[in-house]
């Protein structure tokens, strides 16, 4: 069962541990011979959009692995707020869940408005424009909209061109697959956009990037498997260099929108996590015991 508080920010270790255990059970040729797998969210009481995006991607991959549709079980026991959020996120549309019950709850004036998941393998820019259009409908004017657009496109390009680059590794989805969502906190006037992929993770791709030689001296005194410091070093270096080429230019583009707005850029990848705060102009890094199994890039700005 998933932890009741399914949020990376508040409950990273239990969420990542659940995902790791779930993968161990699910991606086994004998697992589904013991009985059908179902989606049971009865334990959930809190769910953040970013963590929900990761969970949706994992369930999407499981269905491709088993070549069938997961069913929703024990729906009568689900928390009403969680049921509504999952419907609003479009989880059951993404998975084409065959037996999910329609929402019959009265509309609520929730603190947070959320957008339906989007998933694809192509990067045309239309998907990012559509996300911003929908965010503007619930949030009104979006500051630095062009910069958010550029950052989203760059994140999707990273998923397409760099995330699925290890030829002998099983990813379970088509190369380049990405997932995206957005939300708006009405009380805090805070807009958030998030992109996730199931790829190798930024710490695995950095040693093959054009900026690696510049980063190695920064990391030489750290642990070689310190994913958090690797991501943070790339963010710090990208912020201080505006003329980077090839793979090195992605992070400056992702961070540019925070030059003149309150907010943060958060990257969770592999076992690492790094967050850049526009007010302090500093990057905080963490390395966890468990990996989320991909890369989550999340922007949040306050109006």
Residue frames relative to the residue before (quaternion, step in Angstrom):
aa qw qx qy qz dx dy dz
X 1.0000 0.0000 0.0000 0.0000 0.00 0.00 0.00
X 0.4845 -0.6589 0.4809 0.3160 3.59 -1.02 0.72
X 0.5796 -0.5671 0.4311 0.3957 3.62 -1.15 0.42
X 0.6029 -0.6030 0.3824 0.3559 3.58 -1.08 0.68
X 0.7292 0.3001 -0.1959 0.5830 3.59 1.11 -0.68
X 0.0506 -0.8289 0.5568 -0.0179 3.57 -0.03 1.31
X 0.3887 0.6836 -0.5042 0.3569 3.54 0.34 1.36
X 0.4232 -0.7059 0.5053 0.2592 3.59 -0.81 0.96
X 0.6501 0.5318 -0.3302 0.4306 3.57 0.98 -0.79
X 0.7732 0.3568 -0.1855 0.4904 3.59 0.87 -0.91
X 0.8295 0.1554 0.0035 0.5364 3.58 1.02 -0.77
X 0.0386 0.8683 -0.4943 0.0141 3.57 1.04 0.83
X 0.7129 0.5007 -0.2999 0.3888 3.57 0.61 -1.11
X 0.6896 0.4654 -0.2937 0.4707 3.61 0.92 -0.84
X 0.6398 0.5138 -0.3356 0.4626 3.60 1.02 -0.74
X 0.6852 0.4707 -0.2846 0.4774 3.59 0.84 -0.97
X 0.6338 0.5290 -0.3282 0.4590 3.58 1.05 -0.73
X 0.6307 0.5214 -0.3255 0.4737 3.57 1.02 -0.79
X 0.6660 0.5059 -0.3092 0.4526 3.60 0.88 -0.94
X 0.6472 0.5158 -0.3160 0.4639 3.58 1.00 -0.83
X 0.6661 0.4898 -0.2989 0.4766 3.59 0.94 -0.88
X 0.6258 0.5449 -0.3301 0.4499 3.56 1.02 -0.83
X 0.6639 0.4967 -0.3101 0.4652 3.59 0.91 -0.89
X 0.6264 0.5445 -0.3357 0.4455 3.58 1.00 -0.80
X 0.7038 0.4519 -0.2638 0.4805 3.58 1.00 -0.79
X 0.7332 0.4853 -0.2490 0.4062 3.56 0.88 -0.98
X 0.7669 0.3676 -0.2084 0.4830 3.59 0.83 -0.93
X 0.4280 0.6404 -0.4733 0.4275 3.46 0.67 1.29
X 0.4894 -0.7052 0.4208 0.2933 3.58 -0.67 1.04
X 0.7068 0.4444 -0.2684 0.4805 3.59 1.17 -0.46
X 0.4722 0.7237 -0.4285 0.2640 3.58 1.23 -0.36
X 0.7650 0.3997 -0.2134 0.4577 3.56 0.77 -1.00
X 0.5150 0.6096 -0.4336 0.4184 3.58 1.25 0.01
X 0.6432 0.5394 -0.3191 0.4400 3.58 1.20 -0.51
X 0.7544 -0.2902 0.1955 0.5554 3.58 1.24 -0.15
X 0.6146 -0.5752 0.3960 0.3669 3.54 -1.22 0.50
X 0.3849 -0.6927 0.5625 0.2358 3.51 -1.15 0.71
X 0.0832 -0.7940 0.6007 0.0426 3.56 -1.04 0.77
X 0.4510 -0.6526 0.5356 0.2898 3.53 -1.32 0.32
X 0.0424 0.8028 -0.5895 0.0790 3.58 -0.50 1.19
X 0.0533 -0.8233 0.5647 -0.0209 3.57 -0.47 1.23
X 0.2685 0.8075 -0.4935 0.1795 3.59 1.20 0.44
X 0.6713 0.5213 -0.3052 0.4295 3.60 1.08 -0.65
X 0.5901 0.6212 -0.3671 0.3622 3.59 1.16 -0.51
X 0.0603 -0.7830 0.6186 0.0242 3.52 -1.07 0.88
X 0.7696 0.1024 -0.0682 0.6265 3.57 1.22 -0.51
X 0.0041 0.8021 -0.5935 0.0656 3.55 -0.97 0.90
X 0.2211 -0.7747 0.5786 0.1273 3.58 -0.66 1.08
X 0.6100 -0.5857 0.3790 0.3757 3.64 -1.05 0.66
X 0.6523 0.5246 -0.3284 0.4374 3.62 0.96 -0.80
X 0.6782 0.4682 -0.2865 0.4887 3.57 0.92 -0.91
X 0.6154 0.5405 -0.3430 0.4599 3.58 1.09 -0.69
X 0.6193 0.5466 -0.3387 0.4505 3.59 1.07 -0.73
X 0.6489 0.5059 -0.3095 0.4767 3.59 0.99 -0.82
X 0.6556 0.5114 -0.3093 0.4615 3.57 0.94 -0.89
X 0.6411 0.5250 -0.3222 0.4577 3.58 0.98 -0.83
X 0.6470 0.5188 -0.3159 0.4609 3.58 0.97 -0.86
X 0.6593 0.5093 -0.3123 0.4565 3.59 0.98 -0.83
X 0.6643 0.4858 -0.3060 0.4786 3.58 0.97 -0.80
X 0.5933 0.5590 -0.3446 0.4656 3.56 1.12 -0.70
X 0.6793 0.4809 -0.2850 0.4754 3.58 0.96 -0.89
X 0.6167 0.5493 -0.3490 0.4428 3.60 0.99 -0.79
X 0.6632 0.5102 -0.3159 0.4473 3.58 0.90 -0.87
X 0.6334 0.5019 -0.3361 0.4838 3.59 1.04 -0.66
X 0.6337 0.5471 -0.3239 0.4406 3.58 1.05 -0.79
X 0.7623 0.3577 -0.1951 0.5028 3.60 0.88 -0.92
X 0.3154 -0.7752 0.4854 0.2528 3.57 1.32 -0.21
X 0.6738 0.4110 -0.3167 0.5260 3.52 0.90 0.97
X 0.5361 -0.6310 0.4655 0.3126 3.55 -1.32 0.18
X 0.3894 -0.6892 0.5603 0.2438 3.55 -1.01 0.85
X 0.3126 -0.7379 0.5646 0.1974 3.57 -1.09 0.66
X 0.4396 -0.6609 0.5377 0.2842 3.55 -1.24 0.47
X 0.0827 -0.8226 0.5625 0.0062 3.59 -0.70 1.07
X 0.8348 0.1859 -0.1693 0.4899 3.55 -1.29 0.57
X 0.1624 0.8376 -0.5097 0.1104 3.59 1.05 0.70
X 0.6025 0.5801 -0.3579 0.4153 3.59 1.11 -0.59
X 0.6884 0.4730 -0.2712 0.4783 3.59 1.25 -0.42
X 0.4987 0.6702 -0.4311 0.3410 3.60 1.22 -0.12
X 0.5388 -0.5943 0.4904 0.3407 3.54 -1.14 0.67
X 0.5241 -0.6692 0.4167 0.3224 3.65 -0.78 0.94
X 0.6560 0.5132 -0.3160 0.4542 3.58 0.99 -0.79
X 0.6401 0.5076 -0.3184 0.4809 3.57 1.06 -0.76
X 0.6204 0.5405 -0.3418 0.4541 3.60 0.99 -0.82
X 0.6706 0.4948 -0.3032 0.4621 3.56 0.88 -0.94
X 0.6639 0.5161 -0.3149 0.4402 3.59 0.86 -0.91
X 0.6586 0.5098 -0.3098 0.4586 3.59 0.94 -0.87
X 0.6388 0.5020 -0.3211 0.4866 3.57 1.08 -0.72
X 0.6726 0.4989 -0.3043 0.4540 3.59 0.91 -0.89
X 0.6508 0.5034 -0.3083 0.4775 3.58 1.10 -0.64
X 0.4216 -0.7277 0.4523 0.2967 3.58 1.21 -0.32
X 0.2335 0.8056 -0.5172 0.1702 3.57 1.17 0.51
X 0.7275 0.4474 -0.2576 0.4519 3.57 0.82 -0.97
X 0.5816 0.5251 -0.3727 0.4971 3.58 1.23 -0.29
X 0.6333 0.5319 -0.3262 0.4578 3.60 0.98 -0.87
X 0.7606 0.3739 -0.1857 0.4972 3.58 0.96 -0.93
X 0.2886 -0.7635 0.5128 0.2660 3.58 1.28 -0.29
X 0.0752 0.8308 -0.5426 0.0988 3.57 0.92 0.99
X 0.3904 -0.7925 0.4160 0.2154 3.61 -0.50 1.14
X 0.8156 0.3037 -0.1289 0.4753 3.62 0.98 -0.69
X 0.3597 0.7545 -0.4974 0.2322 3.61 1.15 0.27
X 0.4268 -0.7109 0.5038 0.2423 3.54 -0.99 0.86
X 0.4913 -0.6605 0.4693 0.3196 3.60 -0.96 0.75
X 0.5309 -0.6140 0.4801 0.3326 3.55 -1.21 0.55
X 0.0416 -0.7961 0.6037 0.0123 3.56 -0.84 0.98
X 0.4209 0.7075 -0.4637 0.3274 3.56 1.30 0.26
X 0.5296 -0.6114 0.4638 0.3614 3.61 -1.07 0.56
X 0.5886 -0.5842 0.4074 0.3825 3.62 -1.09 0.58
X 0.1982 -0.7768 0.5899 0.0972 3.55 -1.10 0.73
X 0.4016 -0.6732 0.5610 0.2660 3.52 -1.26 0.51
X 0.0785 -0.8515 0.5183 0.0096 3.53 0.38 1.28
X 0.5804 -0.5917 0.4345 0.3524 3.53 -1.26 0.51
X 0.7905 0.2356 -0.1081 0.5549 3.57 1.14 -0.63
X 0.2102 -0.7379 0.6298 0.1210 3.56 -0.98 0.94
X 0.1013 -0.8160 0.5688 0.0179 3.58 -0.87 0.94
X 0.3647 -0.7326 0.5421 0.1906 3.52 -1.23 0.61
X 0.5950 -0.5922 0.4154 0.3503 3.54 -1.17 0.61
X 0.5889 -0.5784 0.4478 0.3438 3.51 -1.21 0.67
X 0.1152 -0.7360 0.6611 0.0890 3.51 -1.26 0.64
X 0.0036 -0.7903 0.6126 -0.0098 3.58 -1.02 0.79
X 0.1672 0.7753 -0.5919 0.1436 3.58 -1.00 0.82
X 0.3795 -0.6916 0.5505 0.2729 3.54 -1.35 -0.05
X 0.6692 0.4854 -0.2917 0.4810 3.58 1.23 -0.32
X 0.2177 -0.7461 0.6145 0.1353 3.54 -1.29 0.47
X 0.0565 0.8212 -0.5625 0.0779 3.56 -0.28 1.26
X 0.5178 -0.6206 0.4308 0.4013 3.56 1.19 -0.39
X 0.5684 0.6043 -0.3848 0.4046 3.59 1.15 -0.53
X 0.6334 0.5421 -0.3422 0.4334 3.58 1.01 -0.80
X 0.6649 0.4972 -0.3007 0.4693 3.59 0.99 -0.85
X 0.6438 0.5194 -0.3170 0.4640 3.56 1.00 -0.81
X 0.6448 0.5185 -0.3165 0.4640 3.56 1.02 -0.81
X 0.6329 0.5245 -0.3310 0.4634 3.60 0.99 -0.82
X 0.6820 0.4825 -0.2934 0.4647 3.59 0.89 -0.90
X 0.6108 0.5418 -0.3522 0.4576 3.58 1.04 -0.70
X 0.6851 0.4753 -0.2848 0.4730 3.58 0.93 -0.90
X 0.6257 0.5231 -0.3417 0.4671 3.59 1.07 -0.69
X 0.6515 0.5176 -0.3192 0.4536 3.58 0.99 -0.81
X 0.6098 0.5596 -0.3525 0.4367 3.59 1.14 -0.56
X 0.7498 0.3585 -0.2149 0.5130 3.59 1.07 -0.66
X 0.7582 0.3762 -0.1985 0.4941 3.61 1.15 -0.54
X 0.4593 -0.6558 0.4722 0.3688 3.59 1.19 -0.31
X 0.8163 -0.1874 0.1522 0.5248 3.58 -1.11 -0.66
X 0.2155 -0.7734 0.5866 0.1062 3.57 -0.92 0.95
X 0.3249 -0.7481 0.5383 0.2122 3.63 -0.55 1.06
X 0.8404 0.1396 -0.1250 0.5086 3.56 -1.13 0.72
X 0.1430 0.8412 -0.5126 0.0953 3.57 1.06 0.71
X 0.6478 0.5220 -0.3283 0.4473 3.61 0.96 -0.80
X 0.6581 0.5009 -0.3139 0.4663 3.57 1.03 -0.76
X 0.6202 0.5193 -0.3457 0.4755 3.60 1.04 -0.71
X 0.6216 0.5434 -0.3295 0.4580 3.56 0.99 -0.85
X 0.6753 0.4934 -0.2980 0.4602 3.60 0.83 -0.98
X 0.6604 0.5138 -0.3106 0.4510 3.58 0.98 -0.83
X 0.6478 0.5125 -0.3169 0.4662 3.57 0.98 -0.82
X 0.6470 0.5105 -0.3216 0.4662 3.58 0.90 -0.90
X 0.6606 0.5071 -0.3161 0.4544 3.60 0.92 -0.86
X 0.6433 0.5182 -0.3260 0.4596 3.59 1.01 -0.78
X 0.6569 0.4981 -0.3103 0.4734 3.58 0.99 -0.82
X 0.6238 0.5292 -0.3341 0.4681 3.59 1.05 -0.75
X 0.6311 0.5311 -0.3353 0.4553 3.58 1.00 -0.79
X 0.6408 0.5171 -0.3208 0.4680 3.57 1.01 -0.82
X 0.6967 0.4926 -0.2774 0.4417 3.55 0.89 -0.93
X 0.8074 0.3466 -0.1520 0.4527 3.59 0.78 -1.03
X 0.8231 0.2812 -0.1184 0.4791 3.62 1.05 -0.61
X 0.6233 0.6071 -0.3497 0.3474 3.60 1.07 -0.62
X 0.7839 0.3010 -0.1400 0.5247 3.59 1.01 -0.79
X 0.3134 0.8244 -0.4152 0.2230 3.55 0.99 0.91
X 0.5877 0.5509 -0.4008 0.4365 3.62 1.17 0.04
X 0.3673 -0.8032 0.4201 0.2082 3.61 -0.20 1.28
X 0.7416 0.4113 -0.2358 0.4747 3.60 1.05 -0.64
X 0.5780 0.5848 -0.3754 0.4277 3.56 1.26 0.16
X 0.3699 -0.7180 0.5471 0.2200 3.55 -1.04 0.85
X 0.1289 -0.8026 0.5802 0.0509 3.56 -0.79 1.05
X 0.3786 -0.7781 0.4395 0.2410 3.58 1.16 -0.47
X 0.7248 0.2867 -0.2160 0.5881 3.57 1.30 0.03
X 0.6421 -0.5072 0.3870 0.4251 3.57 -1.25 0.25
X 0.5759 -0.5867 0.4291 0.3741 3.61 -1.01 0.72
X 0.7836 0.3138 -0.2449 0.4770 3.53 -0.94 0.92
X 0.4421 0.7150 -0.4560 0.2923 3.60 1.23 -0.07
X 0.0153 0.7853 -0.6177 0.0389 3.55 -0.91 0.98
X 0.2201 -0.7454 0.6189 0.1132 3.53 -1.34 0.47
X 0.0314 -0.8277 0.5588 -0.0412 3.59 -0.93 0.86
X 0.0799 0.7748 -0.6258 0.0400 3.56 -1.20 0.62
X 0.1600 -0.7748 0.6013 0.1117 3.55 -1.32 0.05
X 0.0697 -0.7950 0.6016 0.0342 3.56 -1.24 0.37
X 0.1595 -0.7678 0.6116 0.1043 3.54 -1.32 0.34
X 0.2604 -0.7573 0.5866 0.1211 3.54 -0.76 1.15
X 0.3369 -0.7923 0.4777 0.1748 3.57 -0.33 1.26
X 0.6648 0.5060 -0.3108 0.4532 3.59 1.06 -0.66
X 0.7571 0.3630 -0.1981 0.5058 3.58 0.92 -0.89
X 0.3224 -0.7474 0.5049 0.2872 3.58 1.30 -0.25
X 0.4339 0.7068 -0.4216 0.3666 3.53 1.05 0.91
X 0.1823 -0.7879 0.5857 0.0532 3.54 -0.76 1.14
X 0.0503 -0.8057 0.5901 -0.0149 3.56 -0.93 0.95
X 0.0436 -0.7622 0.6455 0.0223 3.55 -1.09 0.81
X 0.0561 -0.8214 0.5672 -0.0202 3.58 -0.95 0.87
X 0.1064 -0.7574 0.6431 0.0369 3.53 -1.19 0.80
X 0.0230 -0.8011 0.5980 -0.0106 3.58 -0.98 0.86
X 0.0115 -0.7665 0.6407 0.0438 3.55 -1.19 0.62
X 0.4678 -0.6888 0.4980 0.2422 3.54 -1.29 0.48
X 0.3738 0.7826 -0.4287 0.2531 3.57 1.23 0.49
X 0.7948 -0.3637 0.2375 0.4238 3.52 -1.38 -0.24
X 0.4949 -0.6580 0.4335 0.3662 3.57 1.13 -0.54
X 0.6199 -0.5874 0.3889 0.3457 3.54 -1.12 0.74
X 0.6422 0.5230 -0.3618 0.4280 3.70 0.83 -0.72
X 0.6587 0.4956 -0.3122 0.4722 3.60 1.15 -0.57
X 0.7151 0.4503 -0.2642 0.4649 3.60 1.05 -0.66
X 0.5331 0.6611 -0.4085 0.3346 3.63 1.12 -0.49
X 0.6645 0.5084 -0.3452 0.4252 3.67 0.81 -0.80
X 0.6952 0.4283 -0.2853 0.5018 3.62 1.19 -0.30
X 0.5517 0.6376 -0.3844 0.3761 3.58 1.28 0.01
X 0.6371 -0.5590 0.3842 0.3660 3.54 -1.29 0.34
X 0.6930 0.4725 -0.2945 0.4580 3.61 1.16 -0.37
X 0.4010 0.7597 -0.4568 0.2310 3.61 1.25 -0.07
X 0.6500 0.5234 -0.3310 0.4404 3.60 0.92 -0.81
X 0.6523 0.4949 -0.3151 0.4799 3.57 1.13 -0.57
X 0.6937 0.4886 -0.2743 0.4526 3.57 1.10 -0.66
X 0.5647 0.6479 -0.3868 0.3342 3.59 1.05 -0.66
X 0.6553 0.4941 -0.3426 0.4572 3.65 0.89 -0.71
X 0.6244 0.5386 -0.3371 0.4544 3.58 1.09 -0.69
X 0.7544 0.4048 -0.1954 0.4783 3.56 1.02 -0.86
X 0.4475 0.7505 -0.4258 0.2348 3.58 1.23 -0.26
X 0.7257 0.4122 -0.2503 0.4907 3.59 1.12 -0.55
X 0.6060 0.5499 -0.3518 0.4545 3.55 1.29 0.02
X 0.6464 -0.4892 0.3963 0.4311 3.53 -1.29 -0.01
X 0.5333 -0.6584 0.4194 0.3258 3.63 -0.93 0.80
X 0.7360 0.3652 -0.2283 0.5224 3.58 1.18 -0.43
X 0.3840 0.7206 -0.4844 0.3141 3.59 1.17 0.54
X 0.2105 -0.8381 0.4922 0.1050 3.55 0.27 1.31
X 0.6378 0.5504 -0.3357 0.4214 3.57 0.96 -0.81
X 0.6833 0.4771 -0.2885 0.4715 3.58 0.90 -0.91
X 0.6134 0.5484 -0.3538 0.4449 3.59 1.06 -0.66
X 0.6702 0.4783 -0.2999 0.4818 3.59 0.91 -0.90
X 0.6634 0.5148 -0.3081 0.4472 3.58 0.92 -0.93
X 0.6405 0.5282 -0.3256 0.4524 3.59 0.98 -0.82
X 0.6523 0.5015 -0.3138 0.4738 3.57 1.00 -0.81
X 0.6473 0.5102 -0.3212 0.4663 3.58 1.03 -0.75
X 0.6625 0.5001 -0.3064 0.4659 3.59 0.92 -0.90
X 0.6715 0.4887 -0.3066 0.4650 3.57 0.92 -0.89
X 0.6546 0.5157 -0.3166 0.4532 3.56 0.95 -0.82
X 0.6503 0.5255 -0.3187 0.4465 3.57 1.06 -0.77
X 0.7270 0.4302 -0.2424 0.4770 3.58 1.08 -0.67
X 0.7214 0.3445 -0.2274 0.5561 3.59 1.27 -0.10
X 0.1546 -0.8149 0.5545 0.0673 3.58 -0.68 1.04
X 0.6917 0.4733 -0.2793 0.4686 3.60 1.24 -0.10
X 0.2880 0.7762 -0.5143 0.2237 3.57 1.13 0.59
X 0.2506 -0.7672 0.5749 0.1345 3.54 -1.14 0.63
X 0.8241 0.2345 -0.1906 0.4791 3.51 -1.39 0.32
X 0.8513 -0.1131 0.0510 0.5098 3.61 -0.92 -0.82
X 0.6015 0.6035 -0.3604 0.3796 3.59 1.11 -0.49
X 0.6509 0.5570 -0.3287 0.3975 3.59 1.14 -0.42
X 0.5077 0.6974 -0.4111 0.2946 3.58 1.20 -0.32
X 0.6990 0.4885 -0.2897 0.4345 3.59 0.79 -0.98
X 0.6287 0.5135 -0.3683 0.4532 3.67 0.90 -0.66
X 0.6375 0.5126 -0.3321 0.4696 3.59 1.01 -0.75
X 0.6654 0.5080 -0.3039 0.4547 3.58 0.96 -0.85
X 0.7252 0.4427 -0.2345 0.4724 3.59 1.09 -0.70
X 0.5031 0.7116 -0.4094 0.2702 3.59 1.16 -0.49
X 0.6434 0.5531 -0.3372 0.4080 3.59 0.97 -0.80
X 0.6637 0.5105 -0.3081 0.4516 3.61 1.19 -0.40
X 0.4142 0.7267 -0.4665 0.2876 3.61 1.24 0.02
X 0.8259 0.1682 -0.0492 0.5359 3.59 0.98 -0.83
X 0.6947 0.4250 -0.2785 0.5091 3.60 1.21 0.37
X 0.5058 -0.6302 0.4938 0.3213 3.55 -1.17 0.60
X 0.4636 0.6738 -0.4892 0.3029 3.55 -0.84 0.91
X 0.3320 -0.7319 0.5546 0.2158 3.53 -1.28 -0.33
X 0.2321 -0.6860 0.6621 0.1926 3.50 -1.42 0.32
X 0.0602 -0.8030 0.5928 -0.0149 3.54 -0.75 1.10
X 0.0524 -0.7821 0.6209 0.0031 3.55 -0.86 1.02
X 0.0337 -0.7631 0.6453 -0.0109 3.55 -0.81 1.09
X 0.1820 0.7974 -0.5400 0.1987 3.56 -0.48 1.19
X 0.7833 0.1031 -0.1344 0.5981 3.55 -0.78 1.00
X 0.7263 -0.3348 0.2801 0.5310 3.57 -0.75 -1.06
X 0.6071 0.6029 -0.3325 0.3966 3.56 1.28 0.02
X 0.0794 -0.7605 0.6426 0.0485 3.51 -1.33 0.45
X 0.0463 0.7815 -0.6203 0.0478 3.57 -0.95 0.91
X 0.0757 -0.8039 0.5899 -0.0066 3.55 -0.94 0.94
X 0.1807 -0.7726 0.6038 0.0770 3.54 -0.82 1.08
X 0.1777 -0.7866 0.5883 0.0590 3.55 -0.76 1.14
X 0.4063 -0.7526 0.4641 0.2306 3.59 -0.63 1.11
X 0.6237 0.5438 -0.3503 0.4389 3.62 1.16 -0.45
X 0.7541 0.3632 -0.2027 0.5082 3.58 0.91 -0.91
X 0.2893 -0.7744 0.4974 0.2629 3.58 1.28 -0.47
X 0.5846 0.5699 -0.3719 0.4417 3.57 1.15 0.58
X 0.3257 -0.7149 0.5870 0.1953 3.53 -1.30 0.52
X 0.1607 -0.7761 0.6054 0.0737 3.56 -0.84 1.03
X 0.1394 -0.8199 0.5544 0.0308 3.57 -0.81 1.04
X 0.0419 -0.7632 0.6447 0.0155 3.52 -1.21 0.72
X 0.1198 -0.7452 0.6447 0.1211 3.57 -1.21 0.52
X 0.2376 -0.8041 0.5377 0.0885 3.54 -0.67 1.19
X 0.6046 -0.5606 0.4238 0.3750 3.56 -1.30 0.17
X 0.7753 0.2740 -0.1377 0.5522 3.58 1.13 -0.67
X 0.3880 -0.7014 0.5512 0.2315 3.54 -1.23 0.60
X 0.4465 -0.6682 0.5144 0.2991 3.58 -1.13 0.57
X 0.5043 -0.6904 0.4043 0.3250 3.61 1.26 -0.09
X 0.7962 0.1071 -0.0910 0.5885 3.58 1.09 0.63
X 0.5070 -0.6241 0.4873 0.3405 3.57 -1.18 -0.58
X 0.1005 -0.7659 0.6344 0.0294 3.54 -0.89 1.06
X 0.0495 -0.7747 0.6304 0.0023 3.57 -0.79 1.07
X 0.0011 0.8286 -0.5531 0.0870 3.54 -0.61 1.19
X 0.1265 -0.7693 0.6234 0.0588 3.54 -0.89 1.04
X 0.0238 0.7796 -0.6258 -0.0006 3.57 -1.09 0.67
X 0.0312 0.7929 -0.6070 0.0439 3.58 -0.82 1.02
X 0.3261 -0.7337 0.5659 0.1873 3.53 -1.15 0.72
X 0.4247 -0.7208 0.4933 0.2383 3.52 -0.94 0.92
